[in-house]
Amino acid sequence: MSIAHHVYTAVDCANPVSLAGFYAEITGWDVGEIEDAGDEWVDLFHNGVRMMAFQKVANYIPPTWPEGPVPQQLHFDFHVKDLDIGESKILAIGATRHEVQPGTNFRVYLDPEGHPFCLVKNPQ
């Protein structure tokens, strides 16, 4: 029997409101209630279930993946049917294509605060 029944990920960042909006665009999930632009914690919901959160951290420093003093610690993989279409959409909302591209069935990007994430080709 499992201990937990749901995975909920919280991401450290400098601007939770902005970063939650970015990931809401990728996933189609709903941004939780925002009291003001300085909110220190913002949730994303899918069908009323909390899926992700964004937590304000003073002096946030983005990861320096693939090398450097600040490890990435975690990253997200988002499955897409077509890498080119997915790429055009995420670049339009503020992602940056990373200069390091180690594979052919996935692509590495940075969110607006420098967290690495991937689009993975999955035709399902």
C-alpha positions in Angstrom: 0.0 0.0 0.0 1.3 3.4 -0.9 1.9 6.1 1.7 0.7 8.9 -0.6 -1.9 9.1 -3.2 -0.8 12.2 -5.2 2.4 13.9 -6.3 2.5 17.6 -5.8 5.6 19.6 -6.9 6.6 22.9 -5.6 9.2 25.0 -7.5 11.4 27.7 -6.0 11.5 30.9 -8.0 11.7 34.7 -7.9 8.2 35.4 -9.3 5.5 32.8 -8.5 2.7 34.6 -10.2 4.6 34.9 -13.5 6.0 31.4 -13.4 2.7 29.8 -12.6 1.2 31.6 -15.6 4.0 30.2 -17.8 3.4 26.6 -16.7 -0.4 27.1 -16.9 0.1 27.9 -20.6 2.0 24.7 -21.1 -0.3 22.4 -19.2 -3.7 24.0 -19.6 -4.1 23.9 -15.8 -5.8 26.7 -13.8 -3.9 29.2 -11.8 -5.1 29.4 -8.2 -6.4 32.5 -6.5 -3.9 35.4 -6.6 -4.3 38.1 -4.0 -1.6 40.4 -5.4 1.4 40.3 -7.7 3.7 39.8 -4.7 2.2 36.5 -3.7 4.8 34.2 -2.3 3.0 30.9 -3.2 0.8 30.2 -6.3 -0.9 26.9 -7.1 -1.9 25.2 -10.4 -5.0 23.1 -10.4 -6.2 20.4 -12.7 -9.9 19.4 -12.3 -9.8 21.0 -8.8 -6.7 19.1 -7.7 -3.5 20.9 -6.8 -0.8 19.8 -9.2 2.1 22.3 -8.9 3.1 25.2 -6.8 5.5 28.1 -7.2 7.2 29.4 -4.1 9.0 32.7 -3.8 12.6 32.4 -2.7 14.7 35.5 -1.7 17.8 35.7 -3.8 16.7 33.0 -6.2 19.6 31.7 -8.4 18.7 29.7 -11.5 20.3 26.3 -12.1 23.5 26.3 -14.2 22.7 23.0 -16.0 24.5 21.0 -17.4 27.6 22.2 -15.5 28.3 24.9 -12.9 27.9 25.6 -9.3 24.0 25.4 -9.1 22.6 22.0 -10.0 19.2 21.6 -11.6 18.0 19.3 -8.8 14.9 18.4 -10.9 13.2 19.1 -14.2 9.9 18.5 -15.9 9.3 16.5 -19.0 6.3 17.4 -21.1 5.1 14.9 -23.7 4.1 16.4 -27.1 3.0 14.8 -30.3 5.2 17.1 -32.5 8.4 18.7 -31.2 8.4 21.5 -33.7 4.9 22.6 -32.9 5.5 22.3 -29.2 8.7 24.3 -29.5 7.0 27.1 -31.4 4.3 27.3 -28.7 6.6 27.4 -25.7 9.0 29.9 -27.2 6.0 32.1 -27.8 5.2 32.1 -24.1 8.7 32.9 -22.9 10.8 29.7 -22.9 14.3 29.7 -24.3 15.8 26.8 -26.2 18.9 25.6 -24.2 22.2 25.5 -26.2 22.8 22.0 -25.0 20.7 19.4 -26.8 21.8 15.9 -25.9 19.1 13.8 -27.6 16.9 13.5 -30.7 13.5 12.6 -29.2 13.5 15.4 -26.7 14.5 19.1 -26.5 15.8 21.0 -23.5 14.5 24.5 -22.7 14.6 27.0 -19.9 11.6 28.6 -18.3 11.5 32.4 -17.8 13.4 31.9 -14.5 16.0 29.5 -15.8 14.7 26.1 -14.7 15.5 23.5 -17.3 12.6 21.4 -18.7 12.1 19.2 -21.7 9.6 18.5 -24.5 9.6 14.8 -25.2 8.2 13.4 -28.5 5.4 11.0 -27.6 2.9 10.5 -30.4 0.3 8.9 -28.0 
